[in-house]
């Protein structure tokens, strides 16, 4: 078998990848996870000096060849402005690599976790980020044809990438599952441990996976965006015991939720926009999956929140 990075139009050899990543050096490393390591690299002039993200699977990691093949199958078939574009892949001798477009502004979690970056995220900008991510998820759930749906299974702020002009793209499909759109929920088991705070409790306890599991995870992201608090951070209100974000949301939703709004946007939010957003986000994390809205409804409600807010604060 020829050692190449395969792409529909042409091939990119492994030496190109090694050159782009400086032979997978720590200098070009930009992220890691259960799958392995992600590198930033610039391809040669033959590839128009394209800057890419190169995901190098750890053959000893808990996510293996099946997950690699699933992501490859999915990402190479997606065509949507809010899904990360596929560039190519390499698969030989236990070396499994997926090459995709590089996100110039990094991931949402890096912005929320950095006070300087979070300060630049106005309320309207945050709403537009939510809308872009929702569009990407709607495409996965219902935009792939009449007989197919994809459940992402790992929605979190780290898998939402930001670009210039508030462009947003969903990435990382290693844990995704594909099936017939109208099929009853399938019993599955996730090995994912790093996303515990985003994981649908119904799925976690029963093993029953459905599109509403993605909706729950997205609801967690919505509250991260509102509060500026990461899902896994423990915070307290006044002198109460520190708790993870969603615990705080459930405890104080009815009477003290305003205290959890990110101080950077507190003075920007129109009350009607806030009310629309918080009600939507809370429905997303309902313990009853039937109460959770579809991605289409989520998009509509976020658009309502944007309209109510107005466009004065971009």
SEFILO-832622 format. One record per residue: chain; x, y, z of N, C-alpha, C in turn; residue number from 1; residue in three letters. Coordinates in steps of 0.1 Angstrom, whole numbers, plus 2048, in hexadecimal, padded with zeros to 3 digits. Layout:
# SEFILO-832622
> A|X|Y|Z|X|Y|Z|X|Y|Z|NUM|Ala
...
This chain:
# SEFILO-832622
> A|808|7F4|800|800|800|800|809|80C|800|1|Unk
> A|806|816|7F8|80E|822|7F6|80B|82B|803|2|Unk
> A|816|830|808|816|839|814|812|847|810|3|Unk
> A|805|84A|811|800|857|80C|7F5|85C|816|4|Unk
> A|7F4|869|816|7E8|86F|81B|7DE|86F|810|5|Unk
> A|7D2|869|812|7C8|868|807|7BE|873|808|6|Unk
> A|7BB|878|7FC|7B1|882|7FA|7AA|87F|7ED|7|Unk
> A|79D|884|7EC|796|880|7E1|79D|885|7D4|8|Unk
> A|7A2|891|7D4|7A8|896|7C7|7B7|892|7C5|9|Unk
> A|7BF|892|7D0|7CD|88E|7CE|7D2|889|7DB|10|Unk
> A|7DF|886|7DB|7E5|87F|7E7|7F0|888|7ED|11|Unk
> A|7F2|887|7FA|7FC|88E|801|804|884|809|12|Unk
> A|811|884|807|819|879|80D|81D|87C|81C|13|Unk
> A|821|872|823|824|873|831|82F|87D|834|14|Unk
> A|838|87F|82B|843|888|82D|83D|897|82D|15|Unk
> A|833|899|826|82C|8A6|827|827|8A9|835|16|Unk
> A|821|89F|83B|81C|8A0|848|827|8A2|852|17|Unk
> A|832|89B|851|83D|89C|85A|843|8AA|859|18|Unk
> A|844|8AF|84D|84A|8BC|84B|841|8C6|851|19|Unk
> A|834|8C5|84F|82B|8CF|854|82B|8CF|863|20|Unk
> A|82D|8C4|86A|82C|8C3|878|83A|8C3|87F|21|Unk
> A|845|8C5|876|852|8C4|87B|855|8B7|882|22|Unk
> A|850|8AC|87B|851|89F|87F|84A|89D|88C|23|Unk
> A|83E|8A2|88D|835|8A1|899|83C|8A6|8A5|24|Unk
> A|842|8B2|8A4|849|8B7|8B0|83F|8BE|8B9|25|Unk
> A|843|8C0|8C6|83B|8C7|8D0|839|8D5|8CC|26|Unk
> A|841|8DB|8C4|840|8E9|8BF|833|8EB|8B7|27|Unk
> A|82F|8E1|8B0|823|8E2|8A8|817|8DC|8AE|28|Unk
> A|818|8D7|8BA|80D|8D1|8C1|803|8DC|8C6|29|Unk
> A|7F6|8DA|8C3|7EC|8E4|8C7|7E1|8DE|8D0|30|Unk
> A|7E0|8D1|8D1|7D6|8CA|8D9|7D8|8BC|8DA|31|Unk
> A|7D0|8B6|8E3|7D0|8A7|8E5|7C3|8A3|8EB|32|Unk
> A|7C1|895|8EB|7B5|88F|8F1|7B6|880|8F1|33|Unk
> A|7AB|87A|8F2|7AB|86B|8F3|7B0|865|8E6|34|Unk
> A|7AF|86D|8DB|7B3|868|8CD|7C2|869|8CB|35|Unk
> A|7C8|872|8D2|7D7|874|8CF|7DA|883|8D0|36|Unk
> A|7E1|888|8C6|7E6|895|8C6|7E2|89C|8B9|37|Unk
> A|7E0|8AA|8BA|7DD|8B2|8AF|7E8|8BC|8AD|38|Unk
> A|7ED|8BD|8A0|7F8|8C6|89D|7F3|8D0|893|39|Unk
> A|7F9|8DC|893|7F7|8E6|889|802|8E5|87F|40|Unk
> A|7FF|8E6|872|809|8E5|868|806|8EC|85C|41|Unk
> A|810|8F0|854|80E|8F7|848|813|8EE|83C|42|Unk
> A|80A|8EB|833|80E|8E3|828|816|8EA|81E|43|Unk
> A|81C|8E3|814|825|8E9|80B|81E|8F2|800|44|Unk
> A|825|8F8|7F8|820|901|7ED|817|8F8|7E4|45|Unk
> A|81A|8EC|7E2|811|8E3|7DA|803|8E3|7DF|46|Unk
> A|802|8E5|7EC|7F4|8E5|7F3|7F1|8F3|7F7|47|Unk
> A|7F6|8FD|7EF|7F3|90B|7F1|7F6|910|7FF|48|Unk
> A|801|90A|805|805|90E|813|7FA|90E|81D|49|Unk
> A|7F1|905|81B|7E5|904|824|7E8|900|832|50|Unk
> A|7E3|908|83C|7E5|905|84A|7DA|8FB|84F|51|Unk
> A|7DF|8F0|855|7D5|8E5|858|7D7|8E0|867|52|Unk
> A|7CD|8D9|86B|7CE|8D2|878|7D0|8C3|875|53|Unk
> A|7DA|8BD|87B|7DD|8B0|878|7DB|8A7|885|54|Unk
> A|7D1|89F|885|7CE|896|890|7D5|889|88F|55|Unk
> A|7DE|886|898|7E6|87A|898|7E1|870|8A2|56|Unk
> A|7DB|866|89E|7D5|85C|8A8|7E0|855|8B0|57|Unk
> A|7DE|854|8BD|7E6|84C|8C5|7E2|83E|8C4|58|Unk
> A|7EA|835|8BF|7E6|827|8BD|7E4|820|8CA|59|Unk
> A|7E9|826|8D5|7E8|820|8E2|7DC|826|8EA|60|Unk
> A|7D6|830|8E4|7CB|837|8EB|7BE|82F|8EC|61|Unk
> A|7B4|834|8F3|7A8|82C|8F5|79F|82D|8E9|62|Unk
> A|7A1|837|8E0|79A|838|8D4|7A2|832|8C9|63|Unk
> A|79D|828|8C2|7A6|821|8B8|7A1|822|8AA|64|Unk
> A|7A4|817|8A3|7A2|817|894|793|819|890|65|Unk
> A|78A|813|898|77C|814|894|778|823|895|66|Unk
> A|77C|82A|89F|779|838|8A0|77F|841|895|67|Unk
> A|78C|83D|892|793|844|887|78B|842|87A|68|Unk
> A|787|836|877|780|833|86A|772|83A|86A|69|Unk
> A|76C|83B|876|75F|842|876|761|851|874|70|Unk
> A|76A|857|87A|76C|865|878|770|868|869|71|Unk
> A|779|85F|864|77D|861|856|771|860|84D|72|Unk
> A|769|856|84F|75D|854|846|754|860|847|73|Unk
> A|752|865|853|748|870|855|74E|87E|84F|74|Unk
> A|75A|881|854|75F|88E|851|762|890|842|75|Unk
> A|765|885|83B|768|886|82D|75B|888|825|76|Unk
> A|74F|885|82B|743|886|824|73B|893|827|77|Unk
> A|73F|89A|832|738|8A6|836|73A|8B2|82D|78|Unk
> A|730|8B9|82A|731|8C5|822|728|8D0|828|79|Unk
> A|72D|8D8|832|725|8E2|839|72F|8EC|83E|80|Unk
> A|72B|8F9|83E|733|904|842|736|904|851|81|Unk
> A|72E|8FC|859|730|8FC|867|736|8EF|86C|82|Unk
> A|73B|8E7|862|743|8DA|866|751|8DC|861|83|Unk
> A|75B|8D8|869|769|8D9|865|76C|8D2|858|84|Unk
> A|772|8D9|84E|775|8D3|841|780|8C9|842|85|Unk
> A|77E|8BE|83A|788|8B3|83A|792|8B6|82F|86|Unk
> A|79F|8B3|832|7AA|8B5|828|7AF|8A7|823|87|Unk
> A|7B2|89E|82C|7B7|891|828|7BA|888|834|88|Unk
> A|7C0|87C|832|7C3|873|83C|7CF|86A|839|89|Unk
> A|7D5|863|843|7DF|85A|841|7DC|84D|849|90|Unk
> A|7DD|842|844|7DA|835|84B|7E3|82A|847|91|Unk
> A|7ED|828|84F|7F6|81C|84C|7FF|81A|858|92|Unk
> A|803|80E|85A|80C|80A|865|809|810|872|93|Unk
> A|7FD|80F|876|7F8|815|883|7F9|824|884|94|Unk
> A|7FC|82A|879|7FC|839|878|7EE|83D|872|95|Unk
> A|7E6|843|87A|7D9|848|876|7D8|857|878|96|Unk
> A|7D6|85E|86D|7D7|86D|86D|7CB|873|865|97|Unk
> A|7C5|87D|86B|7BA|884|864|7BE|893|863|98|Unk
> A|7BE|898|857|7C2|8A6|855|7B6|8AE|851|99|Unk
> A|7B4|8B9|859|7A8|8C2|856|7AC|8D0|857|100|Unk
> A|7A3|8D9|853|7A6|8E7|853|7A9|8EC|861|101|Unk
> A|7B2|8F5|862|7B7|8FB|86F|7AE|907|872|102|Unk
> A|7A9|907|87F|7A0|912|884|7A9|91E|889|103|Unk
> A|7A8|929|882|7B1|934|885|7B0|93A|893|104|Unk
> A|7A4|939|899|7A2|93E|8A6|7A0|934|8B1|105|Unk
> A|7A4|927|8AE|7A3|91D|8B8|795|919|8BC|106|Unk
> A|794|912|8C7|788|90C|8CC|781|915|8D6|107|Unk
> A|774|913|8D7|76C|91B|8E0|771|91A|8EF|108|Unk
> A|775|90F|8F3|779|90D|901|785|916|904|109|Unk
> A|78E|918|8FB|79A|920|8FD|795|92F|8FF|110|Unk
> A|78B|933|8F8|786|941|8FA|77F|942|907|111|Unk
> A|777|938|90B|76F|939|918|779|938|924|112|Unk
> A|783|930|922|78D|92E|92D|797|939|92F|113|Unk
> A|798|942|926|7A1|94D|926|79A|95A|928|114|Unk
> A|79C|961|933|794|96D|936|796|978|92C|115|Unk
> A|7A2|979|926|7A5|983|91C|79D|980|90F|116|Unk
> A|79C|973|90B|795|970|8FF|786|970|902|117|Unk
> A|782|96C|90E|774|96C|911|76E|97A|911|118|Unk
> A|776|983|916|772|991|916|76E|997|908|119|Unk
> A|774|991|8FE|771|995|8F0|765|98F|8EB|120|Unk
> A|75F|985|8F2|753|97F|8ED|747|986|8F2|121|Unk
> A|741|98F|8EA|735|996|8EE|729|98C|8EF|122|Unk
> A|71E|990|8F4|713|988|8F5|70D|984|8E7|123|Unk
> A|70D|98E|8DE|708|98B|8D0|712|981|8C9|124|Unk
> A|71F|983|8CB|728|97A|8C5|727|96C|8CB|125|Unk
> A|724|96B|8D7|722|95E|8DD|715|957|8D8|126|Unk
> A|70B|95F|8D6|6FF|959|8D0|701|954|8C2|127|Unk
> A|709|95C|8BA|70C|958|8AC|715|94B|8AC|128|Unk
> A|71E|94A|8B6|726|93D|8B7|71C|932|8BA|129|Unk
> A|713|934|8C3|709|929|8C6|701|925|8B9|130|Unk
> A|6FD|92F|8B1|6F5|92D|8A5|6FD|925|89B|131|Unk
> A|70A|929|899|712|921|88F|714|913|893|132|Unk
> A|717|910|8A0|718|903|8A5|70B|8FB|8A3|133|Unk
> A|700|901|8A6|6F3|8FB|8A5|6F0|8F7|896|134|Unk
> A|6F4|900|88D|6F2|8FD|87F|6FA|8F0|87B|135|Unk
> A|707|8EF|880|70F|8E4|87D|709|8D7|883|136|Unk
> A|703|8D7|88F|6FC|8CC|895|6EF|8C8|88D|137|Unk
> A|6E8|8D2|889|6DC|8CF|881|6DF|8C8|875|138|Unk
> A|6EA|8CC|86E|6EF|8C5|862|6F2|8B6|865|139|Unk
> A|6F8|8B3|870|6FB|8A5|874|6EF|89E|877|140|Unk
> A|6E5|8A4|87E|6D9|89D|882|6CF|89B|877|141|Unk
> A|6CE|8A5|86E|6C3|8A4|864|6C6|8A9|857|142|Unk
> A|6D3|8AC|854|6D6|8B2|847|6DE|8A9|83E|143|Unk
> A|6DF|89C|841|6E7|893|839|6DF|88A|830|144|Unk
> A|6D2|88D|82E|6CA|885|826|6BF|87F|82E|145|Unk
> A|6B5|87A|827|6A9|875|82E|6AC|868|836|146|Unk
> A|6B6|861|833|6B8|854|83A|6C5|853|843|147|Unk
> A|6CA|85F|847|6D7|85F|84E|6D7|86A|858|148|Unk
> A|6DD|867|864|6DF|871|86E|6EC|86D|875|149|Unk
> A|6F3|877|87A|6FF|875|882|6FE|87C|890|150|Unk
> A|701|874|89A|701|879|8A8|710|87B|8AB|151|Unk
> A|713|887|8AF|721|88B|8B1|727|884|8BD|152|Unk
> A|720|883|8C8|724|87C|8D4|72F|883|8DD|153|Unk
> A|734|88E|8D8|73F|895|8E0|73E|8A4|8DE|154|Unk
> A|732|8A9|8DF|731|8B7|8DE|735|8BE|8EB|155|Unk
> A|73F|8C7|8E9|744|8CF|8F4|74B|8DB|8EE|156|Unk
> A|74E|8E5|8F7|754|8F1|8F1|761|8EF|8EB|157|Unk
> A|768|8E5|8EE|775|8E2|8E8|774|8DD|8DA|158|Unk
> A|768|8D8|8D6|765|8D3|8C9|75D|8DD|8C0|159|Unk
> A|75D|8EA|8C4|757|8F5|8BD|762|8FE|8B9|160|Unk
> A|765|900|8AD|771|908|8A8|76C|915|8A3|161|Unk
> A|774|91F|8A6|771|92D|8A2|77A|932|897|162|Unk
> A|774|93A|88F|77B|940|884|779|94F|884|163|Unk
> A|77E|956|87A|77B|965|878|76C|966|875|164|Unk
> A|767|973|878|759|976|875|74F|96D|87B|165|Unk
> A|752|968|887|749|960|88F|745|952|888|166|Unk
> A|74D|94E|87E|74B|941|878|74E|936|882|167|Unk
> A|746|92C|882|747|921|88C|747|914|884|168|Unk
> A|74F|90A|889|74F|8FD|883|750|8F2|88E|169|Unk
> A|747|8E8|88D|748|8DD|896|752|8D3|891|170|Unk
> A|75A|8CD|89A|764|8C4|896|764|8B7|89F|171|Unk
> A|76D|8AE|89D|770|8A2|8A4|765|898|8A4|172|Unk
> A|766|88E|89B|75B|884|899|75F|876|89D|173|Unk
> A|769|875|8A6|76F|868|8AA|764|860|8B1|174|Unk
> A|75B|866|8B8|751|85E|8C0|744|85E|8B9|175|Unk
> A|743|864|8AD|736|865|8A7|730|858|8A2|176|Unk
> A|723|858|8A2|71C|84C|89D|712|850|892|177|Unk
> A|711|848|887|708|84A|87C|6FE|840|87B|178|Unk
> A|6F2|844|878|6E7|83A|876|6DB|840|86F|179|Unk
> A|6D1|837|86C|6C5|83C|865|6BE|847|86D|180|Unk
> A|6B9|851|867|6B4|85D|86E|6A8|859|877|181|Unk
> A|69F|850|872|693|84D|87A|694|841|883|182|Unk
> A|6A0|83C|884|6A2|830|88C|6A0|833|89B|183|Unk
> A|69B|829|8A2|69A|82A|8B1|6A8|82B|8B7|184|Unk
> A|6A9|832|8C3|6B6|833|8C9|6BD|826|8CB|185|Unk
> A|6CA|826|8C8|6D2|81A|8C9|6DA|819|8D6|186|Unk
> A|6DB|80D|8DC|6E2|80B|8E8|6F1|80B|8E4|187|Unk
> A|6F8|815|8EA|707|816|8E8|70E|819|8F5|188|Unk
> A|71A|817|8F5|722|81A|901|72E|823|8FD|189|Unk
> A|72F|82F|904|73A|838|900|746|835|90A|190|Unk
> A|752|835|904|75E|834|90C|763|842|910|191|Unk
> A|75C|84C|90C|761|85A|90E|760|85D|91D|192|Unk
> A|76C|862|923|76C|866|931|76F|875|932|193|Unk
> A|776|87A|928|77A|888|929|76E|892|927|194|Unk
> A|763|88D|923|757|896|921|74C|894|92B|195|Unk
> A|74F|88F|936|745|88B|940|73C|896|943|196|Unk
> A|740|8A3|944|738|8AE|948|72E|8B2|93D|197|Unk
> A|730|8AD|931|727|8B0|926|71E|8A4|923|198|Unk
> A|720|899|929|71A|88D|925|70B|88C|92A|199|Unk
> A|702|889|921|6F4|887|924|6F2|87D|92F|200|Unk
> A|6EC|880|93A|6EB|876|945|6E2|86A|941|201|Unk
> A|6D8|86C|938|6D0|861|934|6D8|857|92C|202|Unk
> A|6E0|85C|923|6E9|854|91B|6F4|84D|924|203|Unk
> A|6F9|854|92E|703|84F|937|6FE|843|93F|204|Unk
> A|6F1|845|943|6EC|83A|94C|6E6|82F|945|205|Unk
> A|6E0|831|939|6D8|827|932|6E0|821|926|206|Unk
> A|6E9|828|920|6F0|824|914|6E8|827|908|207|Unk
> A|6DC|82D|909|6D4|830|8FE|6D8|83E|8F8|208|Unk
> A|6DC|83D|8EB|6E1|849|8E4|6D7|84E|8DA|209|Unk
> A|6D5|85B|8DA|6CC|861|8D0|6D1|870|8CE|210|Unk
> A|6CB|876|8C4|6CF|884|8C1|6CE|88D|8CD|211|Unk
> A|6C4|88A|8D6|6C2|893|8E2|6CE|893|8EB|212|Unk
> A|6D7|889|8EA|6E3|888|8F2|6EC|894|8ED|213|Unk
> A|6ED|896|8E0|6F5|8A2|8DB|6EF|8AF|8E0|214|Unk
> A|6E1|8AF|8E1|6DA|8BB|8E5|6DE|8BE|8F3|215|Unk
> A|6DE|8B4|8FC|6E2|8B6|90A|6F0|8BC|90B|216|Unk
> A|6FA|8B6|904|707|8BC|904|708|8CA|8FF|217|Unk
> A|700|8CD|8F5|700|8DB|8EF|6FA|8E4|8FA|218|Unk
> A|6F0|8E0|901|6EB|8E8|90C|6F6|8EC|916|219|Unk
> A|6FE|8E2|919|709|8E5|923|712|8F0|91D|220|Unk
> A|715|8EF|910|71D|8F9|909|716|907|90A|221|Unk
> A|709|907|908|702|914|909|703|91A|916|222|Unk
> A|703|913|921|705|919|92E|713|91D|930|223|Unk
> A|71D|916|92A|72B|91A|92B|72C|928|925|224|Unk
> A|726|92A|919|727|936|912|720|942|91A|225|Unk
> A|715|93F|921|70E|949|929|716|94D|935|226|Unk
> A|71C|943|93B|722|945|948|731|948|947|227|Unk
> A|737|944|93C|746|945|93C|74D|93B|945|228|Unk
> A|746|931|949|74B|927|952|74B|91A|94B|229|Unk
> A|757|913|94B|758|906|944|750|8FB|94C|230|Unk
> A|74B|8F1|945|742|8E7|94B|749|8E0|957|231|Unk
> A|756|8DE|956|75D|8D6|960|762|8DF|96C|232|Unk
> A|761|8EC|96B|765|8F5|976|75B|8F4|981|233|Unk
> A|760|8F5|98D|757|8F5|999|757|904|99E|234|Unk
> A|74B|909|99F|749|917|9A4|73F|917|9AF|235|Unk
> A|73E|922|9B6|734|923|9C1|72D|931|9C0|236|Unk
> A|721|931|9C4|71A|93E|9C5|71A|942|9D4|237|Unk
> A|71F|94E|9D6|720|953|9E4|728|949|9EC|238|Unk
> A|723|943|9F7|72A|93A|9FF|726|92B|9FE|239|Unk
> A|71F|929|9F3|71B|91B|9F0|727|912|9EC|240|Unk
> A|725|905|9ED|72F|8FB|9EA|732|8FC|9DB|241|Unk
> A|73F|8FC|9D7|742|8FC|9C8|73C|8F0|9C1|242|Unk
> A|737|8F2|9B5|731|8E7|9AE|734|8EA|99F|243|Unk
> A|733|8DF|997|734|8E0|988|729|8E9|983|244|Unk
> A|72B|8EE|977|722|8F8|971|714|8F3|970|245|Unk
> A|711|8E8|96A|704|8E3|969|6FD|8E1|976|246|Unk
> A|704|8DD|980|6FE|8DC|98D|6F9|8E9|992|247|Unk
> A|701|8F4|990|6FE|901|994|6F1|906|98C|248|Unk
> A|6F1|903|97F|6E6|907|976|6D9|901|97C|249|Unk
> A|6D9|8F4|97E|6CD|8ED|983|6C9|8F3|991|250|Unk
> A|6D2|8F6|999|6CF|8FA|9A7|6C9|908|9A7|251|Unk
> A|6CF|911|99F|6CC|91F|9A0|6C4|925|993|252|Unk
> A|6BF|91C|98B|6B9|921|97E|6AD|92A|981|253|Unk
> A|6A5|927|98A|698|92E|98C|69A|93C|993|254|Unk
> A|6A5|93D|99B|6A5|94A|9A3|6B2|951|9A3|255|Unk
> A|6BD|94A|9A0|6CA|951|9A0|6D3|94F|994|256|Unk
> A|6CD|94B|989|6D5|949|97D|6DD|955|978|257|Unk
> A|6D7|961|97A|6DE|96D|976|6EC|96E|97C|258|Unk
> A|6ED|968|988|6FA|969|98F|705|961|988|259|Unk
> A|701|958|97F|70A|950|977|70E|956|96A|260|Unk
> A|708|961|966|70B|967|959|719|96C|959|261|Unk
> A|721|96A|94F|72E|96F|94E|72F|97E|950|262|Unk
> A|736|983|95A|737|991|95C|73B|999|950|263|Unk
> A|742|994|947|746|99B|93B|73A|99F|932|264|Unk
> A|72F|997|933|724|99A|92A|717|99E|932|265|Unk
> A|719|99F|93F|70D|9A2|948|706|9AF|943|266|Unk
> A|70D|9B9|940|707|9C6|93D|702|9C7|92E|267|Unk
> A|705|9BC|926|701|9BC|918|6F4|9B5|915|268|Unk
> A|6F0|9AC|91E|6E5|9A3|91A|6D7|9AA|91C|269|Unk
> A|6D0|9AA|911|6C2|9AE|912|6BA|9A3|91A|270|Unk
> A|6B1|9A7|923|6AB|99D|92B|6A2|993|923|271|Unk
> A|69C|998|919|694|98E|910|69D|984|909|272|Unk
> A|6A8|989|905|6B2|980|8FE|6B7|975|908|273|Unk
> A|6BA|97A|914|6BF|971|91F|6B4|967|922|274|Unk
> A|6A8|96B|924|69D|962|927|69B|957|91D|275|Unk
> A|69B|95B|910|69A|952|905|6A5|948|905|276|Unk
> A|6B1|94D|907|6BD|944|907|6BD|93A|912|277|Unk
> A|6BA|93F|91E|6BB|936|92A|6B1|92B|92A|278|Unk
> A|6A4|92F|925|69A|925|924|69E|91A|91A|279|Unk
> A|6A3|91E|90F|6A8|915|905|6B3|90B|90A|280|Unk
> A|6BD|911|910|6C8|909|916|6C3|900|920|281|Unk
> A|6BA|904|928|6B5|8FB|933|6AD|8EF|92E|282|Unk
> A|6A5|8F2|923|69E|8E7|91C|6A8|8DC|917|283|Unk
> A|6B3|8E1|912|6BD|8D8|90C|6C3|8CE|916|284|Unk
> A|6C4|8D3|923|6C9|8CA|92D|6BF|8C3|935|285|Unk
> A|6B3|8C2|930|6A8|8BC|937|6AB|8AD|93A|286|Unk
> A|6A7|8A8|945|6A8|89A|948|69F|891|940|287|Unk
> A|695|898|93A|68B|891|931|68F|894|923|288|Unk
> A|695|88A|91C|69A|88D|90E|68F|892|905|289|Unk
> A|682|88E|908|678|892|8FF|675|8A1|900|290|Unk
> A|67A|8A7|90B|678|8B6|90C|683|8BE|905|291|Unk
> A|68D|8B7|901|699|8BE|8FB|695|8C2|8EC|292|Unk
> A|698|8CF|8E8|694|8D3|8DB|69D|8CD|8D0|293|Unk
> A|698|8CD|8C4|6A0|8C9|8B8|6AA|8D4|8B5|294|Unk
> A|6B5|8D1|8AD|6BE|8DB|8AA|6B8|8E6|8A1|295|Unk
> A|6AE|8E3|89A|6A7|8ED|892|6A0|8F7|89B|296|Unk
> A|699|8F2|8A6|693|8FB|8AF|69D|903|8B7|297|Unk
> A|6A9|8FD|8BA|6B3|904|8C1|6B8|910|8B8|298|Unk
> A|6BA|90D|8AC|6BE|918|8A3|6B4|923|8A2|299|Unk
> A|6A7|920|8A2|69D|92A|8A1|69D|932|8AE|300|Unk
> A|69F|92C|8BA|69E|933|8C6|6AB|93C|8C8|301|Unk
> A|6B6|937|8C3|6C2|940|8C4|6C1|94C|8BB|302|Unk
> A|6BB|94A|8AF|6B8|955|8A6|6AF|95F|8AD|303|Unk
> A|6A5|95A|8B5|69C|963|8BC|6A4|96B|8C6|304|Unk
> A|6AD|964|8CD|6B5|96B|8D7|6BD|976|8D1|305|Unk
> A|6C3|973|8C5|6CB|97D|8BE|6C2|989|8BA|306|Unk
> A|6B6|986|8B5|6AD|991|8B1|6A9|99A|8BC|307|Unk
> A|6A6|993|8C8|6A2|99B|8D4|6AD|9A3|8D9|308|Unk
> A|6B9|99E|8D8|6C5|9A6|8DC|6C8|9B2|8D3|309|Unk
> A|6C6|9B0|8C6|6CA|9BA|8BD|6D8|9B8|8B9|310|Unk
> A|6DD|9C0|8B0|6EB|9BE|8AB|6F4|9CA|8AE|311|Unk
> A|6F0|9D1|8B9|6F9|9DD|8BC|706|9D8|8C2|312|Unk
> A|706|9CD|8C9|713|9C8|8CF|717|9BB|8C7|313|Unk
> A|720|9BD|8BD|725|9B2|8B5|731|9AC|8BC|314|Unk
